[in-house]
Amino acid sequence: MRKKIVAGNWKMNLTLAQGEQLINDILQTGLKLKEGQEVVVATPFPYLLKAKALLKNNPGFYLASQNVASEKSGAYTGEVSAEMLKSVGVDYVIIGHSERREYFQESNAALAKKIDQTLANGLKPIFCCGEPLEIRKAETQNDYVAKQLEESLYHLTVEQLKDVVIAYEPIWAIGTGLTASAAQAQDMHAFIRSQIAAKYGREAALHMSILYGGSAKPSNAEELFSCPDVDGGLIGGASLVAADFTAIIQKLA
């Protein structure tokens, strides 16, 4: 059975006090996760230790970093290594988020190095992929996403791949007023799974959790999560509101 995951990406939002209150508000709802369900909270770097302390006695809740350095250690001022993240109790690392690709020009090759560092330190990557509007308009989104997978993941062994979660981000449907339908999400998730199956075999593809990262919210989460190849969501804005984030988690199948 594939893990069903809802991951909240706070991005560059909230003070420490606000973040602490948010986690407490989520936990105080008495939310009970079913077997195979996970909630992941991705805080800014300065809040990781505090978030870990708040989450540690809550089964099914995990901590994520929003980024990681591509190098092991050294003279890289301002960077944070996978070893450092492991040492403070991080479980997951978001890699290749569309904002990192766009604003910081992170290439597929650089992301492959981040994947390697993450796995080498016993952390689980949440690898983001997805196409911008011009690619969707040209109807070449499958080729675009296939290249992202190939250049960042296909050097891994099938054993390493077992620790990778994929998050599909239809970049054209995030903050643009456009909406990706559940059918469009399912189509791309099924395509991604077919690509993994072609490279690594059917069992590896069936094992992999593929999350939807296109502005999921309480009103559309149930429809999205009911799609056979959608295994949860990578949530942005709605993860900053305890009631909304909890409502989304409750939509997991």
GIFEN-V930839 format. One line per field, one symbol per residue. phi: phi as a letter, one per 40 degrees, with the letter a starting at -180 (. if undefined). psi: psi as a letter, one per 20 degrees, with the letter a starting at -180 (. if undefined). burial: b if it has 9 or more other ideal C-beta (glycine too) atoms within 8 Angstrom, else e. A space follows every 10 residues. Layout:
phi = ???
psi = ???
burial = ???
This chain:
phi = .ccbbbbbbc fcbgcdcccc cccccccccg dbccdgbbbb bbccdcbccc ccccccbbdg bbbbccaacc bcahcbdgcb cccccccbgc bbbcbgddcc cccbfccdcc ccccdccccc bgbbcbccai bcccccccfb cccccdcccc cbbccccccc ccccbbbcbc dcbbgbgcbc ccccccdccc cdcccccccb hccccccccb ccbbgcadcb ccccccccbb bhabbcdccc bdccccccdc ccc
psi = pqqppoppoi bmqqrgghgg gggghghiik ppqrpjqqpp oorqgiiggg hghhihknpi pqpqqirqqi qgrammpiqp rhggghijjq gqpppkqhhg gghjlprhgh hhhhgggghh jkrppnpprr qrghgghikk hghghhhggg ihhiiqrhgh hhjpppppon hijokiiqpp rhghggghgh gghhggghgi qgghghhppo qplmlqrhhi ggggiiphjo kaqopdgiii oggggghghi ip.
burial = ebbbbbbbbb eeebebeebb ebbbbbbeee bebeeebbbb bbbbeebbeb bbebbeeeee bbbbbbbbbe beeeeeeeeb bbbebbebbb bbbbbbbbeb beeeeeebeb bbbbbebbbe bebbbbbbbb bebebbeeee beebbbbbbe bbbeebebeb beebbbbbbb bbbbeeeeeb ebebbbebbb bbbbbbbeee eeebbbebbb bbbbbbbbeb beebbebebb bbbbbbebbb ebebbbbbbe bbe
